[in-house]
Amino acid sequence: MILNALVILIIVVCAVLWSVKAKGYGLFSAFLNMICVVIAGGIAFGLWETVAYMLLGFAGGTGGFADLALNSAWGMGLLLPFAVSLLILRLLVDNLVKANLGFSENANQIGGIFFGALAGAVFAGIFAVSASHLRVGPAALAYSPLSEEGGAYVVRGKLWVPVDALTVAMYEHMSGGTLATSTPLAAYRPAAHINGHMARQGYRGTGTASIRPDDVSVLGRYVVDAPYQALVTDTFKGATPQSVMTDTGDAPSANSVIEGYVVQFDSGAKEKEGFVAVTPAQARLIVRSGTGATQGISPFAVIGAPEPGSGLALSRFRMDALGAAAVSAGGGATTTFGFEFLVPKDATPQFLFIKNHRIDVGEGSEFAADPVTYRSPAARDGAVRAQSIFRVGEGGVATGPLDTSRSQPLQPTSDGDYEGFENSAGLQDRVVFNKGNAGGLQFDENNRIVSGRAVLPSASARERGLGQSLAVNSFAQGNATSIVQLTLNLRGSMTTVGRMLSTASPGAALYLDDTNGTRYEPIGYVNEQDNLVTIQFNPGDPIRSMGDAPTIDQNRPDQTIIMLFAPTSGSTIMSVALDNFEMLGLEGPGLSVR
C-alpha cells in the first residue's frame, strides 16, 4: 500500500510541477527533463553492479556501517548513480540551454503534464526497483508481488501503476538497441523488478538478502537426464512425485533435465545466528531458450548435510513446503549445498544468482562443458550417499588432508580430557556478570550471550550474589552445534596449544579439525589483561586470522586468552591447525563434542 501510494504521488507531483506557469517549466523544459531522467536511468542500470559491489566491499564484519552496506548495497547501487547522473545532467542542460521555447499556454500545460508524468513514471520505476532490493523484510514498503505456494515463489501481484515492470522493460529493450552494451540488462539481470523481491525472501523472513562475492563460489555442475516423472522423485522420500511450479505458477516443461550446481559458502555468508540459510527465492538460475528469451528458475531441491544423528553425511531435501530453505547443519568454516533446477532441454544456463550476486555459468565459463551426467535419480542419490556428488567440480569441496610435518602430539589426561580443551558453554575462570553492565552484548531469554562484544572491569566480571534474572555466565549454542573453549593462556600460565600458537603469523588462520575433515574457525574469545575482561562472540562473523585475536604474551602473568569455537554436535575434534598445517594432533579417541 505504501509503495503504491508513493508511486502515484511521485507521478502526480512531477506532472503538476512541470505544468506550472513559471519560467523554466512547460512543454520544452519538461521534455528536456524527461530526456535527462531517461539517460540518468540508463547510466544507473549500466553502473548498478559496479556500485553495488563497491558498497559490498565495505560490508566486512558486523554492526554499524558494515551491516548497512550489506543490507542496502543493491538498492543504493542503483539509486545513487541515478541521482548523481540526473543532478549532473540537469546542471549541464540548465547551463547549455539558456532559453525556453515559446508555446501556447495550453500546449505548455498539457505538454508539461505529459512529459512530467513520463519522467515521474521512470523515476518512480527506478525508485521501486531500488526499494525492492533493500533488506526491509519480505515486503518492501508494504508491497510484494510474490506468493509463496508450496516452496515456490510465484509472481501473482503488481503495482497499481506498474512503473517498475514498465521501466525495466524499457531499459531491457534499450540495452539491446538504443543503449546497446556488451552486457545487456535483459541478458545479465533480467526481470530486475522481480529479482529484488526474490532475494529479500530470507529465511524466516529475517535472513540476509545480499552476499559478498568472496563468500560464495560454484565448485561444480552435474546433470540428471531422465523422464520428467523420474526427475521429480528420489530414493530419500520414496516414489511420491514432487509437485513443482515455476515463478509464473505453471508446471515446468515435461522435456526437462535437472541442472545441479555445487555451491560453497564461506563463513562470511553466515547469518548472525551462525548458520548459512538460502531460500528457493534466493538462488536463481538464469537460462536462455532456443529463441533467445531468458528465464529465471528457482531450485526445487537441495543437497546438503542433515541434522546430526541422521546416520547420513549428505541427504537430498525437497523444497516443496512453506518456509523451505537450505540451512547449514553444524558450525563448519564452510558450507556446501547442491542446488537442483528443472531446466528445459532446449535452454542453456547463463548465470547463477545467489542473494543478488551473479555468477557466470554460461558459455565460456568452466562449468559450461562436459558436466557429470547421471542417467537416473537413483544414480544421483547413490552419489549423494557416497558423498561423491560434491566432488563433481575441479577440486571438489574437500579441503584436502592437513600437512602434518609440523604436528606435535597432545596426549589425553588420565581423565580422558585434553589440556586446554573444554566442551562447555559456560564462561570459564569464574566469570559471571550483570547483563546491565555489558551493553555491547546481546542475550537470549535465558541470559545467554548470543552475539556482540563488551569490555568489563575485572571486578565487574566476577560479581557474586546476582539474581537469576541478571546473571550472565554462559554462551548460547545452536541447535546443531556445541561450544568448545580452547585455553591458550590462563593467568599467565600458557597451555601447550598456547605455546604453539604464540609464534603464529598474524595472517595465519586458526582451525579445529574433526574426523570428517570439517574445519571450524573461532567465533570469539574471552581475554583478560590490564584488569579488563573482553568478551567477543559472533557466530556469524568468525575470526579469520590470528591478527584478529588477542596477542599471546608469555610475559604477562595477568593474561587469560580463551578461544571459542562452535563445532557440530556429535563430531570428534582431532587436531588444531594453522592454515593447512596440523600443529597439534589429539592422540587417542579425540575430543567428542556433546
HURAMO-V305751 format. One record per residue. N is the residue number from 1. PHI is phi in radians with two decimals (* if undefined). OMEGA is omega as a letter, one per 20 degrees, with the letter a starting at -180 (NA if undefined). Layout:
n,phi,omega
N,PHI,OMEGA
N,PHI,OMEGA
This chain:
n,phi,omega
1,*,a
2,-1.14,a
3,-1.14,r
4,-1.00,a
5,-1.16,r
6,-1.12,r
7,-1.05,r
8,-1.11,a
9,-1.08,a
10,-1.05,a
11,-1.11,a
12,-1.13,a
13,-1.07,r
14,-1.12,r
15,-1.12,a
16,-1.19,a
17,-1.04,a
18,-1.47,r
19,-1.87,a
20,-1.26,r
21,-1.49,a
22,-2.65,r
23,-1.10,r
24,1.54,r
25,-2.16,a
26,1.75,a
27,-1.02,a
28,-1.16,r
29,-1.13,r
30,-1.13,r
31,-1.12,r
32,-1.07,r
33,-1.12,r
34,-1.09,r
35,-1.07,r
36,-1.09,a
37,-1.12,a
38,-1.13,r
39,-1.14,r
40,-1.06,r
41,-1.12,r
42,-1.09,r
43,-1.10,a
44,-1.11,r
45,-1.14,r
46,-1.19,a
47,-1.70,a
48,-0.93,a
49,-1.09,a
50,-1.03,a
51,-1.22,a
52,-1.08,r
53,-1.18,r
54,-1.11,r
55,-1.15,r
56,-1.13,r
57,-1.10,r
58,-1.61,a
59,-1.64,r
60,-1.26,r
61,1.47,a
62,-2.28,r
63,1.40,r
64,0.96,a
65,-1.16,r
66,-1.06,r
67,-1.14,r
68,-1.07,a
69,-1.11,a
70,-1.14,a
71,-1.41,a
72,-2.14,a
73,-0.98,a
74,-1.35,r
75,-1.28,a
76,-1.28,r
77,-1.10,r
78,-1.66,a
79,-1.25,a
80,-1.11,r
81,-1.12,r
82,-1.14,a
83,-1.14,a
84,-1.15,a
85,-1.09,a
86,-1.12,r
87,-1.08,a
88,-1.14,a
89,-1.12,r
90,-1.12,r
91,-1.12,r
92,-1.11,a
93,-1.11,a
94,-1.12,r
95,-1.49,a
96,-1.52,a
97,-1.81,a
98,-1.48,a
99,-2.19,r
100,-1.60,r
101,-1.61,a
102,-1.52,r
103,-2.29,r
104,-1.14,a
105,-1.05,r
106,-1.13,r
107,-1.11,r
108,-1.09,a
109,-1.24,a
110,-1.18,r
111,-1.12,r
112,-1.09,r
113,-1.09,a
114,-1.12,a
115,-1.26,r
116,-1.13,r
117,-1.16,r
118,-1.09,r
119,-1.08,r
120,-1.11,r
121,-1.15,r
122,-1.15,r
123,-1.04,a
124,-1.14,r
125,-1.11,r
126,-1.16,r
127,-1.08,a
128,-1.15,r
129,-1.13,r
130,-1.07,a
131,-1.08,a
132,-1.19,a
133,-1.72,r
134,-1.55,r
135,-1.42,a
136,-2.24,a
137,1.60,a
138,-1.03,r
139,-2.02,r
140,-1.60,a
141,0.89,r
142,1.12,r
143,-2.45,r
144,-2.63,r
145,-1.45,a
146,-1.70,r
147,-2.24,r
148,-1.46,a
149,-2.30,r
150,1.06,r
151,1.57,r
152,-1.69,r
153,-1.86,a
154,-1.85,r
155,-1.39,a
156,-2.02,a
157,-2.08,r
158,-2.74,r
159,-1.14,r
160,-0.99,r
161,-1.96,a
162,-1.28,a
163,-1.16,r
164,-1.15,r
165,-1.14,a
166,-1.17,r
167,-1.14,r
168,-1.09,r
169,-1.09,r
170,-1.11,a
171,-1.29,r
172,-1.08,r
173,-1.15,a
174,-1.20,a
175,-1.21,r
176,-1.88,a
177,-2.42,a
178,-0.98,a
179,-1.94,a
180,-1.06,r
181,-2.35,r
182,-1.33,r
183,-2.22,a
184,-1.08,a
185,-0.98,a
186,-1.09,a
187,-1.68,a
188,-1.62,r
189,-2.58,a
190,-1.19,r
191,0.89,a
192,-1.06,a
193,-1.31,r
194,-1.77,a
195,-1.03,r
196,-1.09,r
197,-1.12,r
198,-1.10,a
199,-1.10,a
200,-1.39,a
201,-1.43,a
202,-1.30,a
203,-1.04,a
204,1.00,r
205,1.42,a
206,-2.21,a
207,-1.17,a
208,-1.12,a
209,-1.95,a
210,-2.35,r
211,-2.57,r
212,-1.35,a
213,-0.98,a
214,-1.28,a
215,-1.71,r
216,-2.57,r
217,-2.67,r
218,-1.60,a
219,-1.71,a
220,-3.07,a
221,-2.41,r
222,-2.47,a
223,-2.29,r
224,-1.99,a
225,-1.98,a
226,-2.78,r
227,-0.98,a
228,-0.97,a
229,-1.07,r
230,-1.31,a
231,-1.11,a
232,-1.69,r
233,-2.17,r
234,-2.77,a
235,-1.54,r
236,-1.56,a
237,-1.92,a
238,1.58,a
239,-1.46,a
240,-1.13,a
241,-1.24,r
242,-1.50,r
243,-1.51,a
244,-2.11,r
245,-2.21,r
246,-1.48,a
247,-1.31,r
248,-1.67,a
249,1.54,a
250,-1.61,r
251,-1.35,r
252,-1.10,r
253,-1.04,r
254,-1.19,r
255,-1.79,a
256,-2.14,r
257,-2.25,r
258,-1.60,r
259,-1.76,a
260,-1.94,r
261,-2.19,r
262,-1.54,a
263,-2.12,r
264,-1.87,r
265,-1.96,r
266,-1.46,a
267,-1.09,r
268,-1.19,r
269,-1.53,a
270,-1.27,r
271,-1.24,a
272,-1.08,r
273,-1.34,r
274,1.80,r
275,-2.16,r
276,-1.67,a
277,-2.43,r
278,-2.38,r
279,-1.52,r
280,-1.01,a
281,-1.27,a
282,-1.60,r
283,-2.07,a
284,-2.28,r
285,-1.74,r
286,-1.63,a
287,-2.13,r
288,-2.01,a
289,-1.39,r
290,-1.09,r
291,-1.50,a
292,1.67,r
293,-1.31,r
294,-1.80,a
295,-2.56,r
296,-1.72,a
297,-2.22,r
298,-1.64,r
299,-1.20,r
300,-1.88,r
301,-2.75,r
302,-2.49,r
303,-1.89,a
304,-2.93,r
305,-1.36,r
306,-1.38,r
307,-1.11,r
308,-0.97,r
309,1.67,a
310,-1.37,a
311,1.50,a
312,-2.09,r
313,-1.41,r
314,-2.39,r
315,-2.60,r
316,-1.98,a
317,-2.16,r
318,-1.36,r
319,-1.77,a
320,-2.27,r
321,-2.27,r
322,-1.03,r
323,1.40,a
324,-1.07,r
325,-2.84,r
326,-1.52,a
327,-2.19,a
328,-1.21,r
329,-1.86,a
330,1.64,a
331,-2.14,a
332,-1.08,r
333,-1.15,r
334,-2.21,r
335,-2.26,a
336,-2.16,r
337,-2.20,r
338,-1.96,a
339,-1.58,a
340,-2.02,a
341,-2.17,r
342,-1.53,a
343,-2.13,r
344,-0.98,a
345,-1.13,r
346,-1.54,a
347,-1.80,a
348,-2.05,r
349,-1.05,a
350,-2.08,a
351,-2.46,r
352,-1.94,r
353,-1.72,r
354,-2.14,a
355,0.85,r
356,1.41,r
357,-1.35,a
358,-1.70,r
359,-2.05,a
360,-1.31,r
361,-2.18,a
362,-1.56,a
363,-0.97,a
364,1.63,r
365,-1.47,a
366,-1.23,a
367,-1.78,a
368,-1.32,a
369,-1.87,r
370,0.88,r
371,-1.25,r
372,-1.12,a
373,-2.04,r
374,-1.80,a
375,-1.50,r
376,-2.80,r
377,-1.05,r
378,-1.11,r
379,-1.14,r
380,-1.08,a
381,-1.12,r
382,-1.11,r
383,-1.20,r
384,-1.14,a
385,-1.14,r
386,-1.47,a
387,1.16,r
388,-1.34,r
389,-1.06,a
390,-1.59,r
391,-2.11,a
392,-1.44,a
393,-1.84,r
394,-1.07,r
395,1.57,r
396,1.00,a
397,-1.93,a
398,-1.16,r
399,-1.39,a
400,1.53,a
401,-1.16,r
402,-1.27,r
403,-1.34,a
404,-1.71,a
405,-1.12,a
406,-1.87,a
407,-1.26,r
408,-2.02,a
409,-1.43,r
410,-2.15,a
411,-1.39,r
412,-1.21,r
413,-1.32,r
414,-1.10,r
415,-1.53,a
416,1.50,r
417,-1.55,r
418,-2.19,a
419,-0.94,r
420,1.56,a
421,-1.70,r
422,-2.47,r
423,-1.57,a
424,-2.70,r
425,-1.56,a
426,-1.35,r
427,-1.09,a
428,-1.56,r
429,1.00,r
430,1.11,a
431,-1.36,r
432,-2.67,a
433,-2.54,r
434,-1.42,a
435,-1.09,r
436,-1.26,a
437,-1.73,a
438,-2.24,a
439,-1.13,a
440,-1.45,a
441,-1.86,r
442,-1.91,a
443,-2.23,r
444,-1.55,a
445,-1.18,r
446,-1.79,r
447,1.11,r
448,-1.56,a
449,-1.25,a
450,-1.73,a
451,-2.97,r
452,2.05,a
453,-2.57,r
454,-2.55,r
455,-2.09,a
456,-2.12,r
457,-1.05,a
458,-0.97,a
459,-1.13,a
460,-1.31,a
461,-1.52,r
462,-2.37,r
463,-1.40,r
464,-1.99,r
465,1.41,r
466,-1.30,r
467,-1.21,a
468,-1.05,a
469,-1.33,a
470,-2.02,a
471,-1.28,r
472,-2.07,a
473,-2.51,a
474,-2.76,r
475,-1.80,r
476,-1.34,r
477,-2.00,r
478,-1.29,a
479,-1.10,a
480,-2.07,a
481,-2.27,r
482,-2.33,a
483,-1.42,r
484,-2.10,a
485,-1.87,a
486,-2.05,a
487,-1.43,r
488,-1.73,a
489,-2.61,a
490,-2.17,a
491,0.87,r
492,1.51,r
493,-1.74,a
494,-1.36,r
495,-1.47,r
496,-1.03,a
497,-1.21,r
498,-1.12,r
499,-1.09,a
500,-1.15,a
501,-1.50,a
502,-1.15,r
503,-1.84,a
504,-1.19,r
505,-1.14,r
506,-1.00,a
507,-1.52,a
508,-1.28,r
509,-1.70,a
510,-1.67,r
511,-2.42,q
512,-1.80,a
513,-2.13,a
514,-1.83,a
515,-1.17,r
516,-1.55,a
517,1.44,r
518,-1.35,a
519,-1.88,a
520,-2.14,r
521,-1.52,r
522,-1.14,r
523,-1.91,r
524,2.90,r
525,-2.84,r
526,-2.11,a
527,-2.28,r
528,-2.14,r
529,-2.97,a
530,0.96,r
531,1.08,r
532,-2.26,r
533,-1.96,r
534,-1.83,r
535,-2.07,r
536,-2.18,a
537,-2.61,a
538,-2.41,a
539,-1.00,a
540,-1.54,a
541,-2.50,a
542,-1.11,r
543,-1.45,a
544,-1.53,a
545,-2.64,r
546,-1.11,r
547,-1.14,r
548,-1.62,r
549,-1.79,r
550,-1.03,r
551,-1.36,a
552,-1.34,a
553,-2.27,a
554,-1.23,a
555,-1.65,a
556,-1.92,a
557,-1.22,a
558,-1.70,a
559,-1.57,r
560,-2.28,r
561,-2.31,r
562,-2.20,r
563,-1.52,a
564,-1.96,r
565,-2.27,r
566,-2.31,r
567,-1.26,a
568,-1.17,r
569,-1.06,a
570,1.62,r
571,-1.41,r
572,-2.23,a
573,-1.37,a
574,-2.11,a
575,-2.80,r
576,-1.94,a
577,-2.24,r
578,-2.04,a
579,0.95,a
580,-1.81,a
581,-1.93,r
582,-1.29,a
583,-1.77,a
584,-2.52,r
585,-1.85,a
586,-1.40,r
587,-1.28,r
588,1.37,a
589,-1.30,a
590,1.50,a
591,-1.52,r
592,-1.42,a
593,-1.51,a
594,-1.82,NA
